[in-house]
Amino acid sequence: MPKSTFFNLAEDKRAPLVEALLDEFATRGYRHASLDRIARAGGVSKGSLYQYFSNKADMYQWLLTEELPRRKMAAMRGTAVASEADLFETLEAWFLAGLQLFVREPRLATLGAALMNPTLEPEIQALHQQVSGQSHAFLLGMVKEAMASGEVRPDLDADFVAVLVAKVMGSGLSETVLMRLGVDAAQLAADPELGRRLGEQDIEALVHQAAEILRRAVGTP
C-alpha cells in the first residue's frame, strides 16, 4: 500500500502520477511496466516513487485493489436498481454500468481483466488469486440468495452458476465489444476515443441480451 507521503501529495501532483500508473500497467502489463516511464509521465523522479511506494508490486496492488474499485463504485453510484429487482435485472444494471465504464475508460477494464487471469509472476500471483476469489465469492453469494428466493434453479451447482455469470456478463461482453470495435484491449486502452464507435443503445442491447441468456439458462420457469 502507498506510504503516507503519497496521500499527502497535493491533488495536482498526485493525479498525474495516478494517471501514469494507469497508463503504464494497462498498456504494458505488470512484467513490462517501467518505473522510469512511470516517473517521467508522472512528473516525478524515479527516487521519489520509492518515497510513495515500496516497489512496483506495491504500486500495482494499490492500483488494482484501491483505485480501480473506487472508480468502479463511482461509476455505479448513479445506477438505479429497483428494490424489487431480481438477480438478472440487478446484474443487467450493474454490468451495464461496468461496460459503459469499460468503453469510456478502457484502461480500467484492461487492468481488471488482467487481474482476473492467472499469472506466473511470483510477486503478484497471490494478489491475483485473492481478488479472483473475492469476486467469485461475491457473485456466489448473490446466486445462493437467488436460489433461496426461487429466482435461480436450485438443482444447479451454485459455483458453476457464479462462474457462468462472470464469464457471460464480464469477459463475454467485453470481448464482444472489442470485436464490434475491431480492436484489442491494448489498442482501446491506448486510444479511448475508439470506444465512441459503439453507441449507448448498442451497449444496452448487448447487456440486456446477456442477462436474458442467463435468465433462460439458469432462471426458474
BAFI-3210 file (N, C-alpha, C; in Angstrom, 3 decimals, decimal comma, padded with zeros to 6 digits):
// residues 221
n [1|2|3|4|5|6|7|8|9|10|11|12|13|14|15|16|17|18|19|20|21|22|23|24|25|26|27|28|29|30|31|32|33|34|35|36|37|38|39|40|41|42|43|44|45|46|47|48|49|50|51|52|53|54|55|56|57|58|59|60|61|62|63|64|65|66|67|68|69|70|71|72|73|74|75|76|77|78|79|80|81|82|83|84|85|86|87|88|89|90|91|92|93|94|95|96|97|98|99|100|101|102|103|104|105|106|107|108|109|110|111|112|113|114|115|116|117|118|119|120|121|122|123|124|125|126|127|128|129|130|131|132|133|134|135|136|137|138|139|140|141|142|143|144|145|146|147|148|149|150|151|152|153|154|155|156|157|158|159|160|161|162|163|164|165|166|167|168|169|170|171|172|173|174|175|176|177|178|179|180|181|182|183|184|185|186|187|188|189|190|191|192|193|194|195|196|197|198|199|200|201|202|203|204|205|206|207|208|209|210|211|212|213|214|215|216|217|218|219|220|221]
n.u [000,836|000,365|002,674|002,409|003,302|002,479|-000,294|-000,294|000,412|-000,276|-003,298|-002,916|-000,433|-000,551|-002,536|-001,480|000,465|-001,019|-002,428|-000,291|000,494|-001,801|-001,776|000,684|000,593|-001,748|-001,279|001,103|001,234|002,061|004,664|006,217|006,024|007,481|009,384|010,827|009,465|007,000|007,730|008,642|006,303|004,621|005,699|007,634|010,679|012,523|013,487|011,726|009,466|009,880|009,537|006,890|005,830|006,650|007,675|007,417|005,423|003,909|002,801|001,201|-000,560|-001,945|-003,169|-004,931|-006,468|-007,434|-007,651|-008,849|-011,301|-012,473|-012,991|-014,725|-016,897|-017,667|-018,613|-020,797|-022,471|-024,525|-026,254|-029,433|-031,199|-034,034|-035,742|-037,215|-036,053|-034,978|-032,390|-031,340|-032,112|-030,754|-028,084|-027,993|-028,234|-025,959|-023,782|-024,141|-023,443|-020,790|-019,821|-020,206|-018,370|-016,083|-015,940|-015,717|-013,506|-011,192|-008,742|-009,118|-010,717|-008,991|-006,997|-008,529|-009,356|-006,897|-006,163|-007,922|-007,025|-004,983|-001,578|001,962|003,734|005,606|005,536|003,013|001,209|-000,260|-001,883|-003,534|-004,911|-006,241|-007,981|-009,480|-010,740|-012,273|-014,030|-015,430|-016,629|-018,372|-020,226|-021,141|-022,492|-024,672|-025,891|-026,639|-028,492|-030,422|-031,166|-032,327|-034,523|-035,996|-035,444|-033,408|-032,646|-032,738|-031,504|-029,108|-025,501|-024,180|-021,664|-020,868|-022,833|-022,211|-019,677|-020,443|-022,023|-020,017|-018,437|-020,203|-021,377|-019,155|-016,247|-017,298|-019,040|-017,190|-015,322|-016,995|-017,638|-015,104|-014,702|-016,754|-015,818|-013,508|-010,928|-008,203|-007,805|-005,557|-005,216|-007,569|-007,224|-005,066|-006,164|-008,852|-010,901|-011,707|-013,730|-016,046|-017,203|-019,145|-022,469|-024,597|-027,086|-026,482|-024,742|-026,426|-028,269|-026,678|-025,958|-028,480|-029,240|-027,343|-028,058|-030,604|-029,996|-028,749|-030,920|-032,674|-031,132|-030,468|-032,444|-035,580|-038,568]
n.v [-001,188|002,352|004,786|007,202|009,585|009,627|009,990|012,437|014,115|016,973|017,368|018,127|017,151|014,488|013,390|013,305|011,350|009,086|008,726|008,117|005,660|004,139|004,247|002,982|000,345|-000,614|-000,600|-001,995|-004,099|-005,975|-007,196|-005,898|-003,266|-000,104|001,608|003,874|005,023|005,500|007,379|009,519|010,157|010,755|013,014|013,042|012,219|009,134|008,252|009,480|007,937|005,817|007,017|007,119|004,589|001,171|-000,623|-001,880|-003,852|-003,019|-000,644|-001,672|-003,311|-001,417|000,099|-001,735|-002,804|-000,709|001,866|001,118|-000,286|001,929|003,747|002,228|001,938|004,585|005,005|003,343|004,358|005,981|004,208|003,023|000,674|-001,101|-001,818|-004,129|-005,602|-008,525|-011,096|-011,125|-008,708|-006,995|-007,748|-006,963|-004,146|-003,470|-004,538|-003,197|-000,587|-001,134|-001,930|000,359|001,972|000,590|001,099|003,849|004,307|002,497|001,627|000,870|-001,395|-003,078|-003,493|-004,692|-007,040|-008,291|-008,772|-010,769|-012,950|-015,903|-015,804|-016,166|-014,627|-014,301|-012,218|-011,105|-013,115|-014,180|-012,009|-011,855|-014,290|-013,831|-011,622|-012,678|-014,751|-013,283|-011,909|-014,056|-015,082|-013,021|-012,984|-015,580|-015,469|-013,833|-015,518|-017,723|-016,522|-015,896|-018,436|-019,325|-017,660|-018,496|-017,604|-018,631|-021,806|-024,431|-026,871|-026,606|-026,243|-023,994|-022,736|-023,136|-021,650|-019,080|-018,743|-018,900|-016,583|-014,626|-015,087|-014,714|-012,131|-010,638|-011,138|-012,109|-010,100|-007,974|-008,946|-009,147|-006,472|-005,495|-006,950|-005,877|-003,283|-003,717|-003,823|-004,540|-005,025|-003,567|-001,680|-000,193|000,790|002,450|004,334|005,691|006,991|005,383|003,859|005,252|004,466|002,652|002,841|004,047|002,741|000,353|-000,813|-001,099|-002,912|-005,189|-005,876|-006,375|-008,604|-010,459|-010,721|-011,821|-014,241|-015,573|-015,643|-017,369|-019,617|-020,375|-019,458|-019,799|-021,325]
n.w [000,000|-000,543|000,845|003,513|002,503|-000,125|-000,002|001,113|-000,878|-002,912|-004,787|-007,478|-007,935|-007,309|-008,995|-011,753|-011,379|-010,658|-013,044|-014,696|-013,636|-014,220|-017,060|-017,696|-016,518|-017,673|-020,428|-020,746|-018,985|-015,959|-015,853|-017,853|-017,205|-016,615|-014,245|-014,771|-016,966|-015,727|-013,790|-015,413|-016,905|-014,815|-013,765|-011,752|-009,964|-010,331|-007,921|-006,193|-006,437|-004,740|-002,377|-002,180|-002,718|-001,899|-003,788|-007,206|-007,196|-005,066|-006,040|-008,094|-006,659|-005,053|-007,047|-008,224|-006,158|-004,706|-006,142|-008,613|-007,791|-006,484|-008,558|-010,098|-008,345|-008,143|-010,702|-010,690|-008,824|-009,675|-010,731|-011,021|-009,270|-008,874|-005,824|-005,853|-007,820|-009,566|-009,573|-012,207|-013,351|-011,652|-012,181|-014,847|-014,661|-013,120|-014,613|-016,970|-016,248|-015,700|-018,226|-019,714|-018,433|-019,148|-021,901|-021,861|-020,195|-020,875|-019,849|-017,207|-017,439|-018,818|-016,927|-014,915|-016,198|-016,611|-014,013|-013,240|-014,579|-014,459|-013,270|-013,625|-012,370|-009,556|-007,667|-007,747|-007,877|-005,697|-005,173|-007,451|-007,179|-004,785|-005,346|-007,436|-006,070|-004,222|-005,911|-007,032|-004,735|-004,052|-006,215|-005,940|-003,508|-004,255|-006,112|-004,519|-002,824|-004,718|-005,482|-003,125|-003,013|-005,113|-007,683|-009,201|-010,542|-008,235|-008,539|-009,754|-009,757|-007,540|-007,559|-010,202|-011,568|-010,665|-011,824|-014,493|-014,725|-014,356|-016,617|-018,806|-018,370|-017,816|-019,072|-021,480|-022,508|-022,693|-024,577|-026,787|-027,267|-027,976|-030,336|-031,902|-032,129|-033,469|-032,454|-030,137|-026,549|-025,687|-027,718|-027,458|-024,893|-025,330|-027,014|-026,155|-027,524|-029,544|-028,558|-028,932|-031,232|-030,784|-029,989|-027,268|-027,204|-028,486|-026,644|-024,419|-025,501|-025,883|-023,229|-022,163|-023,691|-022,793|-020,093|-020,415|-021,644|-019,536|-017,764|-019,079|-019,123|-016,466|-014,800|-013,026|-014,368]
ca.u [000,000|001,184|003,121|001,641|003,766|001,678|-001,594|-000,087|000,666|-001,369|-004,040|-002,334|000,791|-000,887|-003,346|-000,665|001,159|-002,009|-002,675|000,896|000,394|-002,857|-001,317|001,785|000,178|-002,804|-000,770|002,286|001,146|002,935|006,058|006,929|005,862|008,772|009,348|011,362|008,386|006,006|008,262|008,637|004,925|004,000|006,313|008,435|011,912|012,381|013,716|010,525|008,495|010,114|009,026|005,438|005,538|007,818|008,206|006,450|004,286|003,109|002,044|000,208|-001,570|-002,798|-003,961|-005,969|-007,326|-007,965|-008,061|-009,779|-012,639|-013,027|-013,526|-015,880|-018,013|-018,107|-019,388|-022,025|-023,301|-025,714|-027,052|-030,671|-031,685|-035,262|-035,659|-037,851|-035,358|-034,465|-030,956|-030,968|-032,271|-029,647|-026,877|-028,060|-027,949|-024,575|-022,829|-024,271|-022,583|-019,413|-019,456|-020,109|-017,077|-015,075|-015,827|-015,299|-012,205|-010,771|-007,580|-009,603|-011,179|-007,810|-006,373|-009,413|-009,306|-005,582|-006,148|-008,717|-006,358|-003,863|-000,265|003,111|004,585|005,542|005,260|001,594|000,373|-001,195|-002,845|-004,498|-005,745|-007,079|-009,033|-010,353|-011,561|-013,241|-015,043|-016,279|-017,418|-019,437|-021,249|-021,692|-023,481|-025,859|-026,528|-027,270|-029,694|-031,408|-031,672|-033,199|-035,752|-036,710|-035,152|-032,454|-032,956|-031,999|-030,810|-027,837|-024,368|-024,084|-020,345|-020,883|-023,665|-021,443|-018,646|-021,148|-022,367|-018,792|-017,977|-021,156|-021,554|-017,858|-015,360|-018,071|-019,464|-016,012|-014,775|-017,930|-017,452|-013,843|-014,925|-017,575|-014,978|-012,408|-009,649|-007,960|-007,879|-004,434|-005,484|-008,617|-006,642|-004,185|-006,966|-010,239|-011,857|-012,204|-014,946|-017,209|-017,795|-020,281|-023,440|-025,174|-028,154|-025,836|-024,223|-027,587|-028,844|-025,787|-026,073|-029,808|-029,203|-026,547|-028,876|-031,690|-029,412|-028,590|-032,240|-033,237|-030,260|-030,419|-033,591|-036,720|-039,604]
ca.v [000,000|003,572|005,388|008,406|010,687|009,625|010,576|013,831|014,897|017,819|016,683|018,411|016,357|013,068|012,958|012,872|010,110|008,011|008,504|007,450|004,268|003,523|004,100|002,025|-001,027|-001,025|-000,807|-002,863|-005,208|-005,851|-007,575|-004,955|-001,894|000,525|002,683|005,079|005,645|005,993|008,599|010,601|010,549|011,284|014,285|012,915|011,474|007,719|008,132|009,913|006,848|004,988|007,742|006,946|003,157|000,354|-001,229|-001,950|-004,676|-002,178|000,255|-002,487|-003,736|-000,278|000,491|-002,699|-003,119|000,523|002,874|000,526|-000,397|003,265|004,312|001,424|002,280|005,930|004,882|002,594|005,039|006,533|003,123|002,815|-000,705|-001,135|-002,693|-005,410|-006,200|-009,872|-011,253|-010,834|-007,262|-006,383|-007,983|-006,129|-002,754|-003,345|-004,797|-002,117|000,489|-001,565|-001,936|001,764|002,433|-000,072|001,818|005,221|004,285|001,115|001,228|000,195|-002,729|-003,858|-003,884|-005,620|-008,322|-008,886|-009,215|-011,976|-014,044|-016,475|-015,271|-016,876|-013,644|-014,619|-011,035|-010,724|-014,316|-014,264|-010,914|-012,281|-015,348|-013,222|-010,812|-013,593|-015,437|-012,337|-011,657|-015,243|-015,190|-012,027|-013,481|-016,807|-015,054|-013,389|-016,689|-018,527|-015,791|-016,042|-019,816|-019,408|-016,912|-019,119|-016,955|-019,493|-023,224|-024,970|-028,107|-026,273|-026,019|-022,548|-022,271|-023,095|-020,524|-017,856|-018,665|-018,609|-015,154|-013,849|-015,250|-014,117|-010,702|-009,987|-011,285|-012,300|-008,793|-007,182|-009,455|-008,808|-005,048|-005,340|-007,459|-004,890|-002,116|-004,114|-003,533|-005,351|-004,247|-002,639|-000,574|000,642|001,483|003,495|005,364|005,513|007,561|004,298|003,347|006,023|003,820|001,860|003,723|003,650|001,762|-000,924|-001,352|-001,517|-004,115|-006,312|-006,261|-006,962|-009,947|-011,314|-011,010|-012,704|-015,569|-016,180|-015,890|-018,559|-020,775|-020,803|-018,977|-020,711|-021,052]
ca.w [000,000|-000,594|002,090|003,850|001,649|-001,345|000,294|001,493|-002,086|-003,405|-005,848|-008,799|-008,039|-007,209|-010,137|-012,899|-011,040|-010,752|-014,471|-015,238|-013,206|-015,014|-018,445|-017,816|-016,218|-018,602|-021,787|-020,799|-018,049|-014,787|-016,106|-018,709|-016,716|-016,320|-013,251|-015,423|-017,733|-014,776|-013,183|-016,409|-017,217|-013,607|-013,385|-010,539|-010,164|-010,013|-006,490|-005,476|-006,443|-003,555|-001,217|-002,188|-002,740|-001,567|-005,007|-008,305|-006,782|-004,173|-006,919|-008,800|-005,703|-004,698|-008,210|-008,542|-005,018|-004,128|-007,122|-009,577|-007,187|-006,190|-009,793|-010,486|-007,469|-008,514|-011,944|-010,442|-007,833|-010,311|-011,304|-010,276|-009,243|-008,083|-004,656|-006,176|-008,961|-009,325|-009,818|-013,587|-013,524|-010,919|-012,964|-016,059|-014,290|-012,671|-015,683|-017,944|-015,757|-015,863|-019,638|-020,112|-017,924|-019,964|-023,174|-021,572|-019,532|-021,121|-019,051|-016,006|-017,827|-019,167|-015,669|-014,246|-016,901|-016,340|-012,625|-013,094|-015,266|-013,696|-013,611|-013,071|-011,708|-008,123|-006,849|-007,754|-008,037|-004,573|-005,337|-008,463|-006,603|-003,753|-005,949|-008,169|-005,077|-003,662|-006,935|-007,131|-003,502|-004,116|-007,137|-005,368|-002,515|-004,976|-006,720|-003,463|-002,400|-005,789|-005,402|-001,953|-003,275|-006,217|-008,969|-009,911|-010,350|-007,084|-008,869|-010,382|-008,873|-007,334|-008,004|-011,669|-011,992|-010,409|-012,876|-015,743|-014,684|-014,564|-017,996|-019,752|-018,137|-017,716|-020,232|-022,711|-023,016|-023,056|-025,829|-027,857|-027,560|-028,708|-031,688|-032,611|-032,397|-034,344|-031,808|-028,948|-025,315|-025,622|-028,647|-026,882|-023,745|-025,837|-027,690|-025,698|-028,478|-030,395|-027,952|-029,376|-032,408|-030,327|-029,363|-025,984|-027,427|-028,808|-025,388|-023,621|-026,119|-025,611|-021,815|-021,978|-024,266|-021,908|-018,905|-020,821|-021,872|-018,209|-017,195|-019,707|-018,856|-015,066|-014,063|-012,886|-015,371]
c.u [000,875|001,589|002,332|002,047|002,962|000,339|-001,480|000,223|-000,530|-002,014|-003,417|-001,007|000,467|-001,623|-002,499|000,074|000,207|-002,305|-001,512|000,898|-000,649|-002,383|-000,298|001,329|-000,901|-002,246|000,376|002,222|002,152|004,394|006,829|006,752|007,212|008,603|009,881|010,260|007,315|006,466|008,218|007,218|004,240|004,610|007,089|009,730|011,673|012,568|012,486|009,474|008,636|009,783|007,518|005,028|006,812|008,477|007,106|005,228|003,345|002,237|000,887|-000,933|-002,504|-003,734|-005,157|-006,904|-007,938|-008,509|-009,080|-011,169|-013,278|-013,661|-014,748|-017,103|-018,554|-018,980|-020,737|-022,956|-024,588|-026,614|-028,271|-031,115|-032,896|-035,136|-036,254|-037,170|-034,860|-032,982|-030,569|-031,113|-031,147|-028,342|-026,847|-027,694|-026,488|-023,582|-022,971|-023,387|-021,115|-018,949|-019,344|-018,791|-015,940|-014,847|-015,282|-013,878|-011,616|-009,547|-008,010|-010,034|-010,008|-007,115|-007,217|-009,376|-007,994|-005,536|-006,888|-008,069|-005,207|-002,534|000,827|004,066|004,511|005,173|003,768|000,655|-000,678|-002,268|-003,923|-005,454|-006,720|-008,253|-010,009|-011,283|-012,622|-014,374|-015,999|-017,185|-018,593|-020,575|-021,920|-022,754|-024,775|-026,633|-027,260|-028,535|-030,803|-031,982|-032,665|-034,533|-036,535|-036,465|-034,232|-032,759|-032,106|-031,224|-029,442|-026,749|-024,122|-022,741|-020,304|-021,697|-022,912|-020,356|-019,288|-021,528|-021,142|-018,329|-018,898|-021,205|-020,236|-017,060|-016,128|-018,504|-018,267|-015,431|-015,681|-017,786|-016,174|-013,977|-015,725|-016,735|-013,828|-011,041|-009,416|-007,927|-006,770|-004,665|-006,531|-008,090|-005,759|-004,960|-008,440|-011,285|-012,434|-013,517|-016,195|-017,860|-019,041|-021,229|-023,998|-026,260|-027,589|-025,342|-025,373|-028,191|-027,990|-025,939|-027,422|-029,843|-028,451|-027,361|-030,004|-031,194|-029,243|-029,933|-032,818|-032,424|-030,383|-031,609|-034,704|-037,781|-040,642]
c.v [001,243|004,043|006,677|009,587|010,777|010,319|012,038|014,724|015,765|017,131|016,914|017,683|014,863|012,574|012,529|011,566|008,920|007,689|007,783|005,969|003,523|003,250|002,974|000,595|-001,525|-001,369|-001,816|-004,070|-005,068|-006,104|-006,498|-003,494|-001,348|001,654|003,985|005,794|006,220|007,313|009,765|011,094|011,180|012,580|014,234|012,189|010,012|007,494|008,505|008,807|005,999|005,728|007,537|005,473|002,377|-000,220|-001,278|-002,759|-003,887|-001,222|-000,493|-002,889|-002,589|000,084|-000,440|-003,022|-001,881|001,484|002,328|000,330|000,959|003,867|003,531|001,788|003,664|005,878|004,231|003,290|005,578|005,483|002,849|001,354|-000,742|-002,139|-004,068|-006,131|-007,597|-009,920|-010,762|-009,344|-006,510|-006,539|-007,099|-004,689|-002,572|-003,516|-003,798|-000,946|000,135|-001,531|-000,511|002,352|001,842|000,684|003,224|005,289|002,880|000,678|000,444|-001,230|-003,636|-004,358|-004,918|-006,997|-009,041|-009,462|-010,528|-013,188|-014,592|-015,877|-016,120|-015,919|-013,866|-013,437|-010,736|-011,911|-014,405|-013,184|-011,294|-013,328|-014,769|-012,472|-011,688|-014,329|-014,537|-012,065|-012,839|-015,358|-014,220|-012,514|-014,740|-016,476|-014,601|-014,570|-017,511|-017,846|-015,954|-017,450|-019,940|-018,716|-017,461|-018,482|-017,802|-020,940|-023,825|-026,242|-027,852|-026,093|-024,512|-021,997|-022,142|-021,906|-019,208|-017,661|-018,299|-017,132|-014,306|-013,915|-014,534|-012,595|-009,938|-010,092|-011,456|-010,990|-007,963|-007,626|-009,120|-007,349|-004,836|-005,840|-006,460|-003,667|-002,432|-003,799|-004,543|-004,430|-003,208|-001,431|000,375|001,429|002,642|004,634|005,183|006,077|006,493|003,745|004,061|005,430|003,019|002,756|003,164|002,586|000,382|-001,600|-001,885|-002,805|-005,343|-006,812|-006,912|-008,386|-010,912|-011,708|-011,973|-014,121|-016,294|-016,528|-017,200|-019,809|-021,281|-020,341|-020,001|-020,335|-020,073]
c.w [000,000|000,794|002,323|002,973|000,355|-001,113|000,695|000,293|-002,424|-004,600|-007,217|-009,003|-008,070|-008,444|-011,337|-012,625|-011,131|-012,215|-015,119|-014,860|-014,032|-016,441|-018,570|-017,587|-017,183|-019,970|-021,847|-019,869|-016,927|-015,133|-016,848|-018,277|-016,264|-015,304|-013,841|-016,202|-016,803|-014,180|-014,167|-016,673|-016,012|-013,108|-012,085|-010,888|-009,801|-008,519|-005,684|-005,422|-005,185|-002,262|-001,074|-002,108|-002,421|-002,819|-006,067|-007,913|-005,885|-004,989|-007,578|-007,863|-005,330|-005,847|-008,404|-007,376|-004,377|-005,194|-008,123|-008,968|-006,891|-007,437|-010,276|-009,649|-007,798|-009,760|-011,688|-009,458|-008,432|-010,923|-010,434|-010,396|-008,328|-006,945|-004,934|-007,349|-008,615|-009,684|-011,205|-013,914|-012,814|-011,686|-014,204|-015,740|-013,925|-013,810|-016,829|-017,533|-015,941|-017,304|-020,174|-019,645|-018,743|-021,275|-022,950|-021,007|-019,657|-020,331|-017,818|-016,317|-018,175|-017,917|-014,938|-014,871|-016,625|-014,935|-012,433|-013,772|-014,419|-014,162|-012,975|-012,375|-010,194|-007,249|-006,724|-007,897|-006,935|-004,679|-006,338|-007,898|-005,575|-004,366|-006,733|-007,209|-004,479|-004,639|-007,047|-005,906|-003,512|-005,011|-006,590|-004,312|-003,164|-005,550|-005,665|-002,941|-003,431|-005,819|-004,251|-002,187|-004,461|-007,574|-009,838|-009,566|-009,228|-007,385|-009,487|-009,325|-008,754|-007,800|-009,522|-012,178|-011,783|-011,457|-014,206|-015,824|-014,994|-016,018|-018,987|-019,603|-018,081|-018,995|-021,532|-023,334|-023,473|-024,392|-027,010|-028,255|-028,367|-030,137|-032,513|-033,008|-033,341|-033,777|-030,691|-027,729|-025,232|-026,526|-028,080|-025,686|-024,198|-026,497|-027,318|-026,655|-029,398|-029,863|-028,398|-030,618|-032,038|-029,543|-028,065|-026,159|-027,752|-027,532|-024,527|-024,173|-025,827|-024,169|-021,549|-022,523|-023,353|-020,675|-019,241|-021,091|-020,537|-017,589|-017,767|-019,376|-017,422|-014,229|-013,973|-013,912|-014,856]
res [m|p|k|s|t|f|f|n|l|a|e|d|k|r|a|p|l|v|e|a|l|l|d|e|f|a|t|r|g|y|r|h|a|s|l|d|r|i|a|r|a|g|g|v|s|k|g|s|l|y|q|y|f|s|n|k|a|d|m|y|q|w|l|l|t|e|e|l|p|r|r|k|m|a|a|m|r|g|t|a|v|a|s|e|a|d|l|f|e|t|l|e|a|w|f|l|a|g|l|q|l|f|v|r|e|p|r|l|a|t|l|g|a|a|l|m|n|p|t|l|e|p|e|i|q|a|l|h|q|q|v|s|g|q|s|h|a|f|l|l|g|m|v|k|e|a|m|a|s|g|e|v|r|p|d|l|d|a|d|f|v|a|v|l|v|a|k|v|m|g|s|g|l|s|e|t|v|l|m|r|l|g|v|d|a|a|q|l|a|a|d|p|e|l|g|r|r|l|g|e|q|d|i|e|a|l|v|h|q|a|a|e|i|l|r|r|a|v|g|t|p]
***
